[in-house]
Amino acid sequence: MSLPIGVLTNNARLALGAPNTFPVLNIEDVDTIAGTNVNSLLFKACVVLNQGQAKARARGTILNTTSTTLEVPPFPCEPIYHASKTFQEGLTNAWPTELVGTDIKVLALRMGVVATNFHELWVCFDRVMYEEFMEGFGPLLAGDMAEVVAWMVDGEERISVRAVDVVPSAQRSLSVFDEV
């Protein structure tokens, strides 16, 4: 017997291999990035819709965490991550039409730089590269993101906040940061 799931925060966020560009990336890393960011998002949504009973109950929320990277050309070492996040955004836009006749909301949270192990993995745990990237500005924290998620999913039943971009105040664009 499955327990009903009301909200899925569908976070699949992996990048590897910086500062390598696509032509020199290890093919296993390419497969890992694409597989993690694409397949895990699909699999988790399928489980929630079916075994989690969201489709049968005709209600629930799927909140896909995409990225601000999909809105502009990415850093030179991020084409696979960028493409996978664009895929996630495409699903977020397509799923509501497939869920017509239900009260299942599909939302997108586009995050900027968040202080998690994501960026450590991105630079292959090179502490110097990580500190240089984070130097001079205050990234978002996990608690900041939790507040935004709660705001998006706990609102009025009749209102869907379809997409929200959340970045540190110092992040002026994908690759431009003010020192604060």
N, CA, C and O atoms as a DFTB+ gen file, in Angstrom:
720 C
 N C O
     1  1       0.842      -1.185       0.000
     2  2       0.000       0.000       0.000
     3  2       0.883       1.243       0.000
     4  3       1.856       1.319       0.750
     5  1       0.546       2.208      -0.834
     6  2       1.301       3.448      -0.942
     7  2       0.634       4.550      -0.138
     8  3      -0.588       4.584       0.010
     9  1       1.447       5.434       0.368
    10  2       0.927       6.616       1.045
    11  2       0.743       7.727       0.024
    12  3       1.578       7.879      -0.868
    13  1      -0.325       8.506       0.129
    14  2      -0.502       9.614      -0.804
    15  2       0.562      10.687      -0.585
    16  3       0.922      11.012       0.547
    17  1       1.049      11.221      -1.688
    18  2       2.041      12.298      -1.649
    19  2       1.374      13.546      -2.202
    20  3       0.858      13.532      -3.320
    21  1       1.379      14.626      -1.426
    22  2       0.724      15.856      -1.839
    23  2       1.630      16.825      -2.573
    24  3       1.181      17.533      -3.474
    25  1       2.913      16.863      -2.193
    26  2       3.854      17.808      -2.796
    27  2       5.158      17.087      -3.103
    28  3       5.713      16.393      -2.251
    29  1       5.638      17.257      -4.323
    30  2       6.966      16.774      -4.709
    31  2       7.838      17.981      -5.004
    32  3       7.569      18.732      -5.942
    33  1       8.886      18.171      -4.204
    34  2       9.913      19.146      -4.561
    35  2      10.927      18.367      -5.372
    36  3      11.760      17.646      -4.822
    37  1      10.849      18.516      -6.676
    38  2      11.565      17.675      -7.625
    39  2      12.898      18.320      -7.993
    40  3      13.002      19.050      -8.978
    41  1      13.908      18.036      -7.184
    42  2      15.216      18.660      -7.351
    43  2      16.205      17.652      -7.911
    44  3      16.528      16.658      -7.262
    45  1      16.680      17.913      -9.109
    46  2      17.741      17.121      -9.722
    47  2      18.741      18.133     -10.258
    48  3      18.465      18.825     -11.238
    49  1      19.891      18.221      -9.623
    50  2      20.796      19.334      -9.886
    51  2      22.227      18.847      -9.764
    52  3      22.773      18.788      -8.662
    53  1      22.843      18.494     -10.892
    54  2      24.210      18.004     -10.879
    55  2      24.976      18.576     -12.063
    56  3      24.495      18.553     -13.196
    57  1      26.162      19.087     -11.796
    58  2      27.095      19.516     -12.836
    59  2      28.475      19.037     -12.411
    60  3      28.816      19.082     -11.229
    61  1      29.255      18.586     -13.355
    62  2      30.595      18.070     -13.074
    63  2      31.580      18.607     -14.102
    64  3      31.190      19.006     -15.199
    65  1      32.846      18.613     -13.744
    66  2      33.896      18.803     -14.730
    67  2      34.415      20.191     -14.989
    68  3      35.265      20.352     -15.865
    69  1      33.953      21.218     -14.275
    70  2      34.499      22.556     -14.512
    71  2      35.988      22.547     -14.155
    72  3      36.376      21.885     -13.193
    73  1      36.801      23.238     -14.879
    74  2      36.525      24.197     -15.943
    75  2      36.563      23.597     -17.350
    76  3      36.701      24.337     -18.324
    77  1      36.444      22.286     -17.477
    78  2      36.510      21.651     -18.799
    79  2      35.314      22.036     -19.664
    80  3      34.185      22.132     -19.183
    81  1      35.584      22.254     -20.944
    82  2      34.515      22.513     -21.897
    83  2      34.018      21.180     -22.446
    84  3      34.645      20.143     -22.231
    85  1      32.904      21.209     -23.147
    86  2      32.268      19.981     -23.614
    87  2      33.201      19.040     -24.373
    88  3      33.198      17.842     -24.088
    89  1      34.003      19.528     -25.329
    90  2      34.822      18.577     -26.094
    91  2      35.798      17.749     -25.257
    92  3      36.218      16.675     -25.689
    93  1      36.161      18.224     -24.084
    94  2      37.121      17.459     -23.274
    95  2      36.488      16.826     -22.034
    96  3      37.190      16.232     -21.216
    97  1      35.175      16.950     -21.891
    98  2      34.511      16.297     -20.761
    99  2      34.600      14.784     -20.897
   100  3      34.567      14.243     -22.003
   101  1      34.710      14.132     -19.794
   102  2      34.684      12.684     -19.727
   103  2      33.260      12.230     -20.079
   104  3      32.297      12.739     -19.505
   105  1      33.114      11.288     -21.006
   106  2      31.784      10.866     -21.460
   107  2      30.954      10.276     -20.317
   108  3      29.727      10.382     -20.322
   109  1      31.612       9.663     -19.350
   110  2      30.883       9.143     -18.188
   111  2      30.266      10.286     -17.380
   112  3      29.158      10.153     -16.859
   113  1      30.989      11.417     -17.275
   114  2      30.435      12.586     -16.586
   115  2      29.238      13.156     -17.342
   116  3      28.242      13.554     -16.737
   117  1      29.345      13.191     -18.676
   118  2      28.229      13.671     -19.494
   119  2      26.990      12.813     -19.232
   120  3      25.896      13.336     -19.024
   121  1      27.173      11.497     -19.246
   122  2      26.068      10.570     -19.007
   123  2      25.498      10.733     -17.596
   124  3      24.282      10.688     -17.408
   125  1      26.368      10.921     -16.612
   126  2      25.922      11.086     -15.226
   127  2      25.113      12.369     -15.057
   128  3      24.061      12.362     -14.418
   129  1      25.598      13.466     -15.626
   130  2      24.886      14.747     -15.522
   131  2      23.510      14.645     -16.180
   132  3      22.494      14.974     -15.570
   133  1      23.491      14.185     -17.429
   134  2      22.221      14.094     -18.156
   135  2      21.276      13.103     -17.481
   136  3      20.088      13.384     -17.322
   137  1      21.799      11.956     -17.089
   138  2      20.957      10.948     -16.445
   139  2      20.377      11.426     -15.133
   140  3      19.200      11.203     -14.850
   141  1      21.195      12.082     -14.334
   142  2      20.716      12.587     -13.043
   143  2      19.673      13.678     -13.233
   144  3      18.594      13.619     -12.643
   145  1      19.987      14.666     -14.047
   146  2      19.120      15.837     -14.174
   147  2      17.858      15.585     -14.992
   148  3      16.873      16.308     -14.841
   149  1      17.875      14.580     -15.847
   150  2      16.701      14.287     -16.674
   151  2      15.919      13.102     -16.106
   152  3      14.743      13.232     -15.768
   153  1      16.576      11.952     -16.004
   154  2      15.850      10.741     -15.607
   155  2      15.301      10.802     -14.191
   156  3      14.166      10.392     -13.950
   157  1      16.088      11.307     -13.255
   158  2      15.587      11.306     -11.877
   159  2      14.363      12.210     -11.735
   160  3      13.460      11.910     -10.954
   161  1      14.328      13.303     -12.477
   162  2      13.160      14.182     -12.456
   163  2      11.924      13.444     -12.981
   164  3      10.845      13.519     -12.393
   165  1      12.103      12.732     -14.095
   166  2      10.999      11.969     -14.681
   167  2      10.526      10.855     -13.753
   168  3       9.327      10.694     -13.521
   169  1      11.478      10.089     -13.226
   170  2      11.129       8.937     -12.389
   171  2      10.382       9.369     -11.127
   172  3       9.382       8.758     -10.748
   173  1      10.880      10.433     -10.476
   174  2      10.220      10.887      -9.246
   175  2       8.801      11.371      -9.527
   176  3       7.886      11.097      -8.751
   177  1       8.615      12.083     -10.623
   178  2       7.272      12.556     -10.967
   179  2       6.340      11.382     -11.262
   180  3       5.180      11.395     -10.852
   181  1       6.837      10.369     -11.968
   182  2       6.014       9.181     -12.246
   183  2       5.586       8.494     -10.958
   184  3       4.433       8.086     -10.823
   185  1       6.507       8.366     -10.017
   186  2       6.179       7.719      -8.742
   187  2       5.106       8.510      -8.002
   188  3       4.144       7.928      -7.499
   189  1       5.263       9.824      -7.931
   190  2       4.285      10.645      -7.206
   191  2       2.917      10.610      -7.892
   192  3       1.887      10.509      -7.225
   193  1       2.910      10.693      -9.216
   194  2       1.631      10.683      -9.927
   195  2       0.917       9.339      -9.809
   196  3      -0.311       9.297      -9.727
   197  1       1.668       8.245      -9.801
   198  2       1.062       6.916      -9.801
   199  2       1.036       6.286      -8.410
   200  3      -0.018       6.258      -7.775
   201  1       2.156       5.787      -7.929
   202  2       2.180       5.161      -6.605
   203  2       1.847       6.155      -5.493
   204  3       1.259       5.773      -4.482
   205  1       2.213       7.409      -5.667
   206  2       1.893       8.444      -4.682
   207  2       0.464       8.935      -4.772
   208  3       0.032       9.762      -3.969
   209  1      -0.272       8.427      -5.749
   210  2      -1.714       8.623      -5.896
   211  2      -2.149      10.040      -6.264
   212  3      -3.335      10.355      -6.160
   213  1      -1.233      10.894      -6.687
   214  2      -1.635      12.256      -7.054
   215  2      -2.618      12.237      -8.226
   216  3      -3.609      12.967      -8.218
   217  1      -2.349      11.410      -9.225
   218  2      -3.244      11.346     -10.396
   219  2      -4.614      10.797      -9.995
   220  3      -5.639      11.339     -10.409
   221  1      -4.645       9.738      -9.201
   222  2      -5.919       9.145      -8.773
   223  2      -6.726      10.118      -7.913
   224  3      -7.952      10.168      -8.014
   225  1      -6.045      10.883      -7.076
   226  2      -6.730      11.863      -6.226
   227  2      -7.017      13.155      -6.978
   228  3      -7.794      13.995      -6.522
   229  1      -6.371      13.304      -8.151
   230  2      -6.534      14.493      -9.004
   231  2      -6.123      15.772      -8.292
   232  3      -6.710      16.831      -8.512
   233  1      -5.113      15.668      -7.438
   234  2      -4.626      16.860      -6.732
   235  2      -3.187      16.646      -6.287
   236  3      -2.731      15.519      -6.096
   237  1      -2.488      17.762      -6.130
   238  2      -1.111      17.730      -5.664
   239  2      -0.305      18.830      -6.333
   240  3      -0.825      19.618      -7.122
   241  1       0.967      18.862      -6.001
   242  2       1.875      19.860      -6.568
   243  2       3.198      19.199      -6.896
   244  3       3.761      18.461      -6.087
   245  1       3.690      19.476      -8.102
   246  2       5.043      19.091      -8.497
   247  2       5.809      20.390      -8.684
   248  3       5.488      21.183      -9.568
   249  1       6.808      20.605      -7.863
   250  2       7.638      21.803      -7.953
   251  2       9.008      21.374      -8.477
   252  3       9.805      20.787      -7.745
   253  1       9.272      21.669      -9.745
   254  2      10.556      21.328     -10.355
   255  2      11.549      22.451     -10.106
   256  3      11.267      23.610     -10.411
   257  1      12.713      22.117      -9.555
   258  2      13.744      23.133      -9.360
   259  2      14.617      23.149     -10.605
   260  3      15.430      22.253     -10.830
   261  1      14.430      24.183     -11.404
   262  2      15.229      24.337     -12.614
   263  2      16.370      25.287     -12.273
   264  3      16.939      25.184     -11.186
   265  1      16.716      26.193     -13.150
   266  2      17.862      27.059     -12.889
   267  2      17.777      28.320     -13.730
   268  3      17.195      28.323     -14.815
   269  1      18.366      29.388     -13.214
   270  2      18.454      30.614     -14.009
   271  2      19.417      30.434     -15.176
   272  3      19.420      31.251     -16.097
   273  1      20.229      29.389     -15.158
   274  2      21.172      29.166     -16.253
   275  2      20.467      28.941     -17.585
   276  3      21.050      29.195     -18.639
   277  1      19.221      28.470     -17.556
   278  2      18.542      28.179     -18.812
   279  2      18.090      29.435     -19.541
   280  3      17.687      29.356     -20.702
   281  1      18.147      30.585     -18.894
   282  2      17.638      31.816     -19.486
   283  2      18.658      32.552     -20.353
   284  3      18.292      33.445     -21.117
   285  1      19.918      32.187     -20.241
   286  2      20.986      32.856     -20.992
   287  2      22.035      31.816     -21.372
   288  3      22.015      30.704     -20.845
   289  1      22.952      32.159     -22.281
   290  2      24.034      31.210     -22.555
   291  2      24.787      30.888     -21.268
   292  3      25.061      31.781     -20.466
   293  1      25.119      29.620     -21.071
   294  2      25.735      29.205     -19.809
   295  2      27.217      29.530     -19.749
   296  3      27.814      29.999     -20.718
   297  1      27.801      29.263     -18.565
   298  2      29.256      29.310     -18.441
   299  2      29.843      28.345     -19.472
   300  3      29.183      27.375     -19.843
   301  1      31.081      28.594     -19.947
   302  2      31.671      27.722     -20.959
   303  2      31.708      26.241     -20.577
   304  3      31.731      25.390     -21.466
   305  1      31.713      25.915     -19.312
   306  2      31.834      24.509     -18.902
   307  2      30.500      23.888     -18.500
   308  3      30.489      22.866     -17.813
   309  1      29.374      24.477     -18.907
   310  2      28.071      23.996     -18.446
   311  2      27.075      23.584     -19.528
   312  3      25.875      23.642     -19.263
   313  1      27.485      23.174     -20.720
   314  2      26.456      22.921     -21.736
   315  2      25.523      21.758     -21.407
   316  3      24.340      21.817     -21.741
   317  1      26.018      20.713     -20.767
   318  2      25.167      19.565     -20.445
   319  2      24.193      19.946     -19.330
   320  3      23.003      19.638     -19.402
   321  1      24.703      20.611     -18.308
   322  2      23.840      21.085     -17.222
   323  2      22.768      22.021     -17.781
   324  3      21.586      21.881     -17.464
   325  1      23.185      22.970     -18.610
   326  2      22.274      23.939     -19.218
   327  2      21.175      23.219     -20.009
   328  3      19.993      23.528     -19.856
   329  1      21.564      22.267     -20.846
   330  2      20.591      21.538     -21.663
   331  2      19.626      20.737     -20.791
   332  3      18.432      20.672     -21.081
   333  1      20.141      20.130     -19.729
   334  2      19.266      19.332     -18.863
   335  2      18.280      20.222     -18.108
   336  3      17.136      19.824     -17.889
   337  1      18.699      21.403     -17.712
   338  2      17.788      22.324     -17.028
   339  2      16.735      22.867     -18.004
   340  3      15.593      23.106     -17.614
   341  1      17.117      23.059     -19.260
   342  2      16.163      23.474     -20.279
   343  2      15.124      22.371     -20.495
   344  3      13.940      22.658     -20.671
   345  1      15.566      21.117     -20.482
   346  2      14.663      19.966     -20.569
   347  2      13.665      19.983     -19.411
   348  3      12.467      19.789     -19.612
   349  1      14.169      20.217     -18.200
   350  2      13.295      20.263     -17.025
   351  2      12.239      21.359     -17.161
   352  3      11.073      21.158     -16.821
   353  1      12.657      22.504     -17.656
   354  2      11.713      23.613     -17.835
   355  2      10.665      23.254     -18.887
   356  3       9.493      23.602     -18.748
   357  1      11.094      22.558     -19.939
   358  2      10.149      22.104     -20.958
   359  2       9.093      21.178     -20.382
   360  3       7.910      21.309     -20.698
   361  1       9.513      20.240     -19.538
   362  2       8.550      19.351     -18.876
   363  2       7.599      20.140     -17.989
   364  3       6.399      19.871     -17.959
   365  1       8.133      21.102     -17.279
   366  2       7.311      21.925     -16.389
   367  2       6.231      22.649     -17.184
   368  3       5.111      22.817     -16.702
   369  1       6.562      23.075     -18.389
   370  2       5.589      23.762     -19.236
   371  2       4.615      22.798     -19.905
   372  3       3.471      23.168     -20.170
   373  1       5.050      21.566     -20.183
   374  2       4.213      20.600     -20.901
   375  2       3.263      19.819     -19.995
   376  3       2.135      19.528     -20.391
   377  1       3.702      19.480     -18.795
   378  2       2.893      18.620     -17.926
   379  2       1.520      19.168     -17.571
   380  3       0.578      18.380     -17.491
   381  1       1.344      20.474     -17.351
   382  2      -0.014      20.935     -17.002
   383  2      -1.062      20.558     -18.048
   384  3      -2.199      20.250     -17.692
   385  1      -0.697      20.577     -19.332
   386  2      -1.675      20.208     -20.359
   387  2      -1.977      18.712     -20.325
   388  3      -3.059      18.295     -20.737
   389  1      -1.048      17.908     -19.848
   390  2      -1.289      16.470     -19.720
   391  2      -2.076      16.137     -18.456
   392  3      -2.569      15.020     -18.300
   393  1      -2.188      17.096     -17.570
   394  2      -2.893      16.869     -16.305
   395  2      -4.220      17.624     -16.248
   396  3      -4.759      17.871     -15.169
   397  1      -4.740      17.989     -17.425
   398  2      -6.042      18.657     -17.500
   399  2      -7.081      17.757     -16.837
   400  3      -7.043      16.534     -16.977
   401  1      -7.994      18.370     -16.125
   402  2      -9.023      17.614     -15.421
   403  2      -8.615      17.234     -14.009
   404  3      -9.358      16.556     -13.299
   405  1      -7.421      17.677     -13.605
   406  2      -6.963      17.444     -12.233
   407  2      -6.678      18.786     -11.586
   408  3      -6.710      19.829     -12.239
   409  1      -6.404      18.743     -10.321
   410  2      -5.989      19.931      -9.582
   411  2      -4.508      19.806      -9.238
   412  3      -4.075      20.221      -8.163
   413  1      -3.738      19.231     -10.160
   414  2      -2.301      19.059      -9.936
   415  2      -1.578      20.256     -10.536
   416  3      -1.667      20.515     -11.737
   417  1      -0.866      20.977      -9.688
   418  2      -0.091      22.134     -10.125
   419  2       1.325      21.678     -10.480
   420  3       1.895      20.816      -9.811
   421  1       1.880      22.263     -11.532
   422  2       3.271      22.008     -11.904
   423  2       3.967      23.362     -11.942
   424  3       3.612      24.233     -12.735
   425  1       4.964      23.527     -11.074
   426  2       5.614      24.818     -10.863
   427  2       7.110      24.709     -11.121
   428  3       7.678      23.617     -11.085
   429  1       7.745      25.849     -11.381
   430  2       9.197      25.894     -11.580
   431  2       9.819      26.900     -10.621
   432  3       9.376      28.044     -10.521
   433  1      10.839      26.457      -9.931
   434  2      11.659      27.336      -9.098
   435  2      13.026      27.402      -9.757
   436  3      13.782      26.431      -9.750
   437  1      13.336      28.577     -10.335
   438  2      14.623      28.774     -11.018
   439  2      15.594      29.408     -10.032
   440  3      15.458      30.576      -9.668
   441  1      16.565      28.627      -9.612
   442  2      17.509      29.087      -8.594
   443  2      18.777      29.647      -9.218
   444  3      19.247      29.184     -10.257
   445  1      19.311      30.656      -8.550
   446  2      20.642      31.145      -8.857
   447  2      21.645      30.386      -7.995
   448  3      21.451      29.205      -7.707
   449  1      22.698      31.051      -7.591
   450  2      23.761      30.400      -6.818
   451  2      23.299      30.149      -5.385
   452  3      22.943      31.077      -4.659
   453  1      23.313      28.880      -4.994
   454  2      22.943      28.453      -3.643
   455  2      24.156      27.761      -3.035
   456  3      24.802      26.945      -3.693
   457  1      24.465      28.081      -1.792
   458  2      25.626      27.486      -1.108
   459  2      25.296      26.054      -0.683
   460  3      24.882      25.804       0.449
   461  1      25.487      25.132      -1.608
   462  2      25.330      23.700      -1.335
   463  2      26.538      22.986      -1.929
   464  3      27.454      23.633      -2.436
   465  1      26.545      21.673      -1.869
   466  2      27.664      20.945      -2.461
   467  2      27.618      20.942      -3.985
   468  3      28.540      20.427      -4.617
   469  1      26.575      21.501      -4.593
   470  2      26.466      21.551      -6.051
   471  2      27.702      22.172      -6.687
   472  3      28.287      21.591      -7.602
   473  1      28.104      23.348      -6.212
   474  2      29.247      24.026      -6.815
   475  2      30.568      23.342      -6.471
   476  3      31.525      23.430      -7.240
   477  1      30.632      22.664      -5.332
   478  2      31.827      21.876      -5.013
   479  2      31.979      20.731      -6.010
   480  3      33.081      20.478      -6.496
   481  1      30.894      20.042      -6.318
   482  2      30.935      18.980      -7.327
   483  2      31.292      19.547      -8.695
   484  3      32.068      18.953      -9.444
   485  1      30.718      20.699      -9.010
   486  2      30.929      21.342     -10.313
   487  2      32.415      21.546     -10.586
   488  3      32.868      21.363     -11.716
   489  1      33.176      21.924      -9.559
   490  2      34.621      22.157      -9.726
   491  2      35.439      20.965      -9.222
   492  3      36.617      21.110      -8.893
   493  1      34.816      19.798      -9.165
   494  2      35.499      18.549      -8.767
   495  2      36.187      18.683      -7.412
   496  3      37.300      18.193      -7.220
   497  1      35.524      19.344      -6.484
   498  2      35.999      19.521      -5.105
   499  2      37.325      20.283      -5.013
   500  3      38.070      20.128      -4.046
   501  1      37.615      21.109      -6.030
   502  2      38.802      21.965      -5.983
   503  2      38.451      23.161      -5.097
   504  3      37.730      24.064      -5.519
   505  1      38.960      23.158      -3.886
   506  2      38.607      24.176      -2.885
   507  2      38.957      25.587      -3.353
   508  3      38.192      26.522      -3.116
   509  1      40.096      25.752      -4.012
   510  2      40.517      27.078      -4.483
   511  2      39.533      27.598      -5.533
   512  3      39.096      28.746      -5.455
   513  1      39.184      26.766      -6.507
   514  2      38.221      27.189      -7.533
   515  2      36.867      27.530      -6.913
   516  3      36.226      28.506      -7.302
   517  1      36.442      26.726      -5.954
   518  2      35.162      26.961      -5.289
   519  2      35.182      28.303      -4.563
   520  3      34.256      29.102      -4.708
   521  1      36.228      28.553      -3.784
   522  2      36.312      29.804      -3.027
   523  2      36.431      31.010      -3.948
   524  3      35.869      32.066      -3.656
   525  1      37.154      30.870      -5.061
   526  2      37.246      31.969      -6.023
   527  2      35.873      32.272      -6.626
   528  3      35.521      33.436      -6.820
   529  1      35.108      31.236      -6.917
   530  2      33.776      31.433      -7.487
   531  2      32.848      32.130      -6.492
   532  3      32.094      33.028      -6.868
   533  1      32.900      31.721      -5.237
   534  2      31.994      32.259      -4.214
   535  2      32.481      33.574      -3.594
   536  3      31.740      34.217      -2.851
   537  1      33.698      33.966      -3.889
   538  2      34.305      35.128      -3.236
   539  2      33.559      36.425      -3.535
   540  3      33.235      36.726      -4.683
   541  1      33.298      37.179      -2.482
   542  2      32.823      38.540      -2.635
   543  2      31.315      38.731      -2.680
   544  3      30.854      39.868      -2.780
   545  1      30.542      37.676      -2.610
   546  2      29.094      37.862      -2.586
   547  2      28.471      36.795      -1.694
   548  3      29.078      35.762      -1.413
   549  1      27.276      37.063      -1.268
   550  2      26.573      36.120      -0.401
   551  2      25.615      35.255      -1.198
   552  3      24.576      35.744      -1.642
   553  1      25.938      33.970      -1.394
   554  2      25.021      33.099      -2.124
   555  2      23.749      32.844      -1.309
   556  3      23.702      33.113      -0.109
   557  1      22.743      32.332      -1.967
   558  2      21.538      31.906      -1.263
   559  2      21.879      30.728      -0.360
   560  3      22.864      30.025      -0.586
   561  1      21.067      30.522       0.654
   562  2      21.248      29.399       1.565
   563  2      20.068      28.442       1.413
   564  3      19.015      28.820       0.899
   565  1      20.250      27.212       1.859
   566  2      19.182      26.213       1.758
   567  2      17.904      26.714       2.431
   568  3      16.808      26.489       1.918
   569  1      18.033      27.382       3.562
   570  2      16.861      27.919       4.260
   571  2      16.111      28.959       3.443
   572  3      14.885      29.045       3.513
   573  1      16.852      29.753       2.663
   574  2      16.205      30.727       1.777
   575  2      15.308      30.007       0.775
   576  3      14.175      30.415       0.518
   577  1      15.844      28.932       0.220
   578  2      15.092      28.188      -0.781
   579  2      13.873      27.512      -0.150
   580  3      12.811      27.445      -0.769
   581  1      14.020      27.014       1.071
   582  2      12.893      26.376       1.765
   583  2      11.749      27.372       1.959
   584  3      10.581      27.011       1.814
   585  1      12.077      28.616       2.284
   586  2      11.041      29.643       2.450
   587  2      10.303      29.898       1.144
   588  3       9.080      30.044       1.135
   589  1      11.046      29.951       0.037
   590  2      10.421      30.193      -1.262
   591  2       9.535      29.010      -1.652
   592  3       8.424      29.202      -2.148
   593  1      10.021      27.793      -1.431
   594  2       9.220      26.601      -1.729
   595  2       7.920      26.637      -0.931
   596  3       6.846      26.408      -1.486
   597  1       8.009      26.921       0.350
   598  2       6.804      26.983       1.190
   599  2       5.828      28.030       0.664
   600  3       4.622      27.787       0.620
   601  1       6.339      29.185       0.267
   602  2       5.485      30.245      -0.268
   603  2       4.793      29.789      -1.555
   604  3       3.613      30.073      -1.763
   605  1       5.533      29.080      -2.418
   606  2       4.964      28.645      -3.696
   607  2       3.883      27.578      -3.518
   608  3       2.876      27.600      -4.225
   609  1       4.078      26.654      -2.593
   610  2       3.145      25.519      -2.483
   611  2       2.042      25.713      -1.449
   612  3       1.043      24.995      -1.481
   613  1       2.199      26.667      -0.535
   614  2       1.210      26.838       0.534
   615  2       0.189      27.931       0.263
   616  3      -0.588      28.287       1.149
   617  1       0.184      28.462      -0.940
   618  2      -0.722      29.563      -1.240
   619  2      -2.157      29.115      -1.460
   620  3      -2.498      27.943      -1.300
   621  1      -2.974      30.069      -1.828
   622  2      -4.383      29.809      -2.133
   623  2      -4.497      28.686      -3.162
   624  3      -3.726      28.630      -4.120
   625  1      -5.443      27.813      -2.960
   626  2      -5.676      26.678      -3.868
   627  2      -5.936      27.153      -5.301
   628  3      -5.529      26.489      -6.255
   629  1      -6.600      28.280      -5.454
   630  2      -6.991      28.778      -6.776
   631  2      -5.871      29.526      -7.497
   632  3      -6.053      29.956      -8.636
   633  1      -4.709      29.687      -6.846
   634  2      -3.603      30.446      -7.434
   635  2      -2.403      29.532      -7.645
   636  3      -1.999      28.796      -6.744
   637  1      -1.837      29.592      -8.853
   638  2      -0.589      28.879      -9.145
   639  2       0.499      29.895      -9.441
   640  3       0.377      30.690     -10.373
   641  1       1.542      29.870      -8.664
   642  2       2.727      30.667      -8.970
   643  2       3.565      29.768      -9.873
   644  3       4.364      28.970      -9.383
   645  1       3.389      29.892     -11.178
   646  2       3.946      28.938     -12.137
   647  2       5.466      28.902     -12.157
   648  3       6.057      27.836     -12.332
   649  1       6.112      30.063     -11.978
   650  2       7.576      30.089     -12.017
   651  2       8.089      31.270     -11.209
   652  3       7.506      32.355     -11.213
   653  1       9.196      31.030     -10.515
   654  2       9.841      32.069      -9.722
   655  2      11.344      31.962      -9.940
   656  3      11.916      30.875      -9.868
   657  1      11.981      33.109     -10.210
   658  2      13.444      33.188     -10.263
   659  2      13.925      33.718      -8.925
   660  3      13.455      34.760      -8.469
   661  1      14.863      33.012      -8.284
   662  2      15.418      33.448      -7.006
   663  2      16.934      33.427      -7.125
   664  3      17.541      32.381      -7.352
   665  1      17.531      34.603      -6.968
   666  2      18.987      34.724      -7.055
   667  2      19.484      35.563      -5.879
   668  3      18.716      36.335      -5.303
   669  1      20.756      35.420      -5.520
   670  2      21.310      36.338      -4.529
   671  2      21.234      37.763      -5.078
   672  3      21.365      37.964      -6.285
   673  1      21.030      38.730      -4.227
   674  2      20.945      40.121      -4.692
   675  2      22.169      40.534      -5.488
   676  3      22.069      41.364      -6.391
   677  1      23.313      39.972      -5.170
   678  2      24.554      40.326      -5.860
   679  2      24.689      39.662      -7.227
   680  3      25.565      40.040      -8.004
   681  1      23.842      38.685      -7.536
   682  2      23.929      37.995      -8.829
   683  2      23.127      38.787      -9.849
   684  3      21.908      38.646      -9.937
   685  1      23.820      39.624     -10.622
   686  2      23.164      40.519     -11.578
   687  2      22.750      39.798     -12.854
   688  3      21.777      40.190     -13.499
   689  1      23.463      38.770     -13.217
   690  2      23.122      37.891     -14.336
   691  2      23.761      36.547     -14.015
   692  3      24.304      36.359     -12.926
   693  1      23.698      35.624     -14.947
   694  2      24.258      34.305     -14.670
   695  2      25.714      34.384     -14.243
   696  3      26.131      33.686     -13.319
   697  1      26.488      35.229     -14.909
   698  2      27.928      35.243     -14.649
   699  2      28.469      36.565     -14.118
   700  3      29.684      36.732     -14.013
   701  1      27.584      37.515     -13.778
   702  2      28.034      38.808     -13.260
   703  2      27.551      38.955     -11.818
   704  3      26.359      38.853     -11.529
   705  1      28.517      39.197     -10.915
   706  2      28.218      39.322      -9.493
   707  2      28.786      40.621      -8.960
   708  3      29.910      40.997      -9.292
   709  1      28.006      41.315      -8.128
   710  2      28.512      42.453      -7.365
   711  2      29.164      41.908      -6.108
   712  3      28.746      40.877      -5.580
   713  1      30.170      42.587      -5.638
   714  2      30.732      42.219      -4.339
   715  2      29.947      42.960      -3.277
   716  3      29.856      44.187      -3.298
   717  1      29.380      42.203      -2.345
   718  2      28.614      42.802      -1.256
   719  2      29.132      42.326       0.077
   720  3      28.611      42.723       1.119
